[in-house]
Amino acid sequence: MKEIIKDKLKEVMQIDNKILSEAMKLEIEQSVIDIVEGKKSLRHAFKIPHELMQAYYARGNALFKAGQYAKAAEVFNSLHQIDPPNAVFSFALAATYFHQKDYEKACANFIIAKEADKNDPEAPFYLYNCLLKLDRPLIALNALLEVLDRASRDVKFSHIYEKAKLEYDYLVQNSIDWILKQQN
């Protein structure tokens, strides 16, 4: 795979040798290899400034707040592709799908967000909500347990903990009812 990419890069860069210096060609080649091998995100490999990413995020956020969820999803998806480890971009993308009632895609992106930031309880809390919408209360219960664990570690999340605890008590009772209903 690495050799195929190198060959394609050489082919493209030989189109006009006057445009790029040899050092620049080598730097581009190494950046692409780092991306393909998973060593760097696009953002880090091509040194995209944080300020540019934040400006684009602000654009997506404005679209989201205006209720233009599909357009906001395009922006957040681009940001996620450029910088996959950034939990904020995955969370924002998931939120757009949630508001569009595309709960499967929302779940997938909330999972990515919760794995990218293992301390924040918000992504698993929204994942819990998506799973309830998809009528998967037992899996939702697992997400809620994760919320309780994460929220209990930091006092700034006490409001989420309290809300999650109420949801947990309610869900445990309804899960029993759901299981009994499924058996009939």
C-alpha positions in Angstrom: 0.0 0.0 0.0 2.8 2.4 1.0 4.6 1.8 -2.3 1.4 2.4 -4.4 0.9 5.7 -2.6 4.5 6.7 -3.2 4.2 5.8 -6.9 1.0 7.9 -7.3 2.6 10.8 -5.5 5.7 10.7 -7.7 3.4 10.6 -10.8 1.5 13.6 -9.7 4.5 15.6 -8.6 6.3 15.0 -11.9 3.6 16.7 -13.9 5.3 20.1 -13.4 8.7 19.8 -11.7 9.0 23.6 -11.6 6.2 24.1 -9.1 7.5 22.1 -6.1 11.0 21.9 -4.8 12.5 18.5 -4.1 12.3 19.1 -0.3 8.6 20.1 -0.6 7.9 16.9 -2.6 9.6 14.8 0.0 7.7 16.6 2.8 4.3 16.0 1.0 5.2 12.4 0.4 6.1 11.8 4.0 2.9 13.6 5.2 0.7 11.3 3.0 2.6 8.2 4.3 2.1 9.3 7.9 -1.7 9.8 7.3 -2.1 6.4 5.6 -0.1 4.6 8.3 -2.2 6.3 11.0 0.7 8.2 12.5 -0.9 11.6 12.0 -4.2 13.2 11.2 -4.6 15.3 8.1 -4.5 18.4 10.4 -1.2 17.5 11.9 0.4 16.1 8.8 -0.3 19.2 6.8 0.0 21.6 9.7 -3.5 23.1 9.4 -3.6 25.9 12.1 -5.9 25.5 15.1 -7.4 28.9 14.4 -8.5 27.8 10.9 -10.1 24.7 12.4 -11.9 26.8 15.0 -13.1 29.3 12.4 -14.6 26.4 10.3 -16.1 24.9 13.5 -17.7 28.3 14.2 -19.3 28.3 10.7 -20.7 24.8 11.4 -22.0 25.9 14.8 -23.8 28.9 13.2 -25.4 26.6 10.7 -26.4 24.3 13.5 -27.9 27.1 15.6 -29.8 28.2 12.5 -31.4 24.8 12.2 -29.5 23.9 9.0 -28.4 20.5 10.3 -27.6 18.9 7.0 -25.2 21.8 6.1 -23.8 21.8 9.6 -23.2 18.0 9.3 -21.1 18.6 6.1 -18.9 21.1 8.0 -18.5 18.9 11.1 -17.9 15.8 9.0 -15.1 17.6 7.1 -13.6 18.7 10.4 -13.8 15.1 11.8 -12.1 13.8 8.6 -9.3 16.3 9.0 -8.8 15.8 12.8 -10.4 12.4 13.8 -9.1 12.4 17.4 -10.9 15.7 18.2 -13.9 14.7 20.3 -15.6 18.1 19.8 -15.9 17.6 16.0 -17.3 14.0 16.4 -19.8 15.3 19.1 -21.0 18.1 16.9 -21.4 15.8 13.9 -23.4 13.4 16.2 -25.6 16.2 17.4 -26.5 17.2 13.8 -27.6 13.6 13.1 -29.5 13.5 16.4 -31.5 16.6 15.4 -32.2 15.1 12.0 -33.5 12.0 13.8 -30.8 9.8 12.1 -30.2 8.0 15.4 -28.0 5.3 13.9 -25.4 7.8 12.6 -25.8 9.8 15.8 -25.0 6.7 17.8 -21.9 5.9 15.7 -20.5 9.5 16.2 -21.4 9.7 19.9 -19.4 6.5 20.3 -16.4 8.1 18.5 -16.7 11.2 20.6 -16.9 9.3 23.9 -13.9 7.2 23.0 -11.9 10.3 22.0 -12.7 12.0 25.4 -13.0 9.3 28.1 -13.7 11.9 30.9 -16.6 13.8 29.5 -20.0 12.2 30.3 -22.0 14.2 27.7 -21.3 12.0 24.7 -22.4 8.8 26.5 -25.5 10.6 27.8 -26.5 11.5 24.3 -25.7 8.0 23.1 -28.0 6.8 25.8 -30.8 9.0 24.4 -30.2 7.7 20.9 -30.3 4.1 22.0 -33.6 4.8 23.7 -35.0 6.3 20.4 -33.8 3.1 18.7 -35.7 1.0 21.3 -32.5 -0.5 22.7 -32.9 0.0 26.4 -30.4 -2.7 27.5 -27.6 -1.2 25.5 -28.8 2.3 26.6 -28.4 1.1 30.2 -24.7 0.4 29.6 -24.3 3.9 28.2 -26.0 5.3 31.2 -23.7 3.4 33.5 -20.8 5.0 31.7 -22.3 8.4 32.2 -22.7 7.8 35.9 -19.1 6.6 36.2 -17.7 9.6 34.3 -19.9 12.2 35.9 -19.1 10.9 39.4 -15.4 11.7 38.9 -15.8 15.5 38.6 -18.0 17.8 40.6 -18.5 20.0 37.6 -20.6 17.2 36.1 -22.9 16.8 39.2 -25.9 18.1 37.3 -25.4 15.4 34.7 -24.9 12.8 37.4 -28.2 13.7 39.1 -30.1 13.6 35.8 -28.4 10.3 34.8 -29.2 8.7 38.2 -32.9 9.6 37.7 -32.8 8.1 34.2 -31.1 5.0 35.5 -33.7 4.3 38.2 -36.5 4.8 35.6 -34.7 2.7 32.9 -34.0 -0.2 35.2 -37.7 -0.5 36.0 -38.8 -0.1 32.4 -36.1 -2.6 31.2 -37.6 -5.2 33.3 -41.0 -4.4 31.8 -39.4 -4.4 28.3 -37.8 -7.8 28.8 -41.1 -9.3 30.0 -42.9 -7.8 27.0 -40.3 -9.3 24.6 -40.7 -12.7 26.0 -44.5 -12.7 25.2 
